[in-house]
Amino acid sequence: MNEVEFFNVGKIVNTHGIRGEVKVVRISDFAERFAIGETLYVVMEKKDPLPVVIDGHRTHKGFDLIHFKGLDSINDVEYLKGAQLKITEAQLTDLDENEYYYHEIIGCDVQTIDGEMLGTIKEILAPGANDVWVVKQPQGKDLLIPYIEDIVKQIDVEAKKVVIEPMEGLLD
């Protein structure tokens, strides 16, 4: 049997109230991942992934508050704090041209159009208008690269390579 591959869509950071809701930090641009009726997998260290079905969802103060079918009290969900919420590869949606999943971008090497190697993308932040890629350099502090057309010139997810044209001050 093939090993099922899972992809992160959120993290349970806390419980909310006493009726089994969990507070989730979303790690996905797809709000429909948290729609009522959707199946997610709760993944915790040293435990098998636990399939859960969403039967309640709302947003509150920038977090997704989610209720899972059959988990109706704080006692049912308390142990889920810190767990990752994931989907299977079969649940991935087809993307348009020049759209990428986070897992395709994280781990890519970044170089300038002049061929200077800058480091590897270790994280993606979504602060607002555009994503920001956090690039771990071999030495020195992390670089923050905005994912905008003026800067990101080429993405090759097969080769795990990104080419950028840094604007003035970006690499300082």
Secondary structure, DSSP 4 states (H G I P E B T S, - for coil): -PPPPEEEEEEEEEEETTTTEEEEEE--S-GGGGSTT-EEEEE-TTS--EEEEEEEEEEETTEEEEEETT--SHHHHGGGTTPEEEEEGGGPPP--TT---HHHHTT-EEEETT--EEEEEEEEE--SSS-EEEEE-SSSSPEEEE--TTTEEEEETTTTEEEE-PPTTTT-
